[in-house]
């Protein structure tokens, strides 16, 4: 089972600046939310709040209260009434969490509908930066920047992990930000290329460092395994295009965002009309033409399990490299155990290959965080809710609990920080204590999506394989994060105009990109494709983005 990751929900997955077409499309829905009004004094709405609450301390409400939470149901990990996690949180904090469920398949749309109708629960998680923008003008969500002074854990780790400038870039057109993100002490691409290391080393002598080296390696694999199509994606091309794009000096796939990037003149341009984007497309077109890139893996619908069908091809040795995360690598290994045999292969996640633009990877990023329904500002428990969520999302002990469960019940922690599951408990999605009677994820509710949001490097490494720890080291030492993409928050009128333009333009890009890669459209039609985007309103769209960008620079420097 591939570890569930909320990749369809992120506008840019990890660049996190600017809005996706999907986010633009929600702006009309957001106009009827409840107005949060002026900033309230949370100190006067303090029922249940702790007087001496501070960073790195246990939060426990002085009076019990309830927090309602929006919960995305993954098909592979359904919520069970027997899950221990919610009872344990209540024991620790005196806070009961109640759930409103939305399906994985259309979670973003369902979330927007609930918010715009004023029916969203208090806690709205799985929110990436930029996704708060459509709800700003309506006042449907809380301006979190007004209240982060009540969140000492958040403030502490923003400072310790040097994330202050990134936080400043969360600001919307009114100078406030309406979501708080998950904080990562170290930032490496979650998705990259998972390879059969033993096969590449046998045939090429090394792990590929560049897309050119990968290309040569794939040709050698094809010679030895003629029935193989050795490279695959498994995520509708969105994953591979994303992590590859940075090495080509562009952005694509999950990282496409609003499609803008600084041009040579300093003004924003649209990536899909650039030479760099064309070169990226041509790179994958050649791989398809030569029978090296699995066409099916670029088009098969992704239901959230991602690389499930690719796993079968890995097991059959008809695929030797594919997009994935550390969890995907584990899935591939489990599949190979059944065919090739344990110990007879080596599977590893490698840093995104370098390319014409160098050894670049995505900008340092946040992970998913949360928004709050603005109705909470009228609650007597407002301050206590802020304290509770600051603890839940940013306190190190809370983060460890969300990942591992109850200390000395589900896991032990040595003096050197090493964490081990106790006998009888497994974390199957990471192949830890596999086969034990109780899975802390599926059976108890730990290590679900709330566990992903904020992580120290030590916590990230605590559940990772040695290969992924090595991957972190390699990425940090051998790859260079790109500069953050320029913020360009729009006002309500600009968002409305952009929402009418962004979706058809992006739809045209998505369609044409796959057509060019799959060989269904000749590269001689590239100029015609650019003309189609211009006819769809691209010049006006770029004018809106550049106006918003210039205004942000003038206001913030």
TAJO-V377701 format. One line per field, one symbol per residue. burial: 1 if it has 9 or more other ideal C-beta (glycine too) atoms within 8 Angstrom, else 0. Layout:
# TAJO-V377701
burial->???
This chain:
# TAJO-V377701
burial->01111110111111111111111111101110110100010100111111001000001010001011111111000010001111011100111111110111001101111111010111111111111111111111111110110111111111101010011011111001111111111001101111111011101100110110111111111100100111111111111111111111011111111111101000011111110111111111111100011110111101011111111111101111111111111111111110100000101111111110100111101111111111111010111111111111111001111111111001100000001011001111111110010111101111111011111010111111101111110111001011011111111101111110111111111001111111001010010011011001110111011111101110000
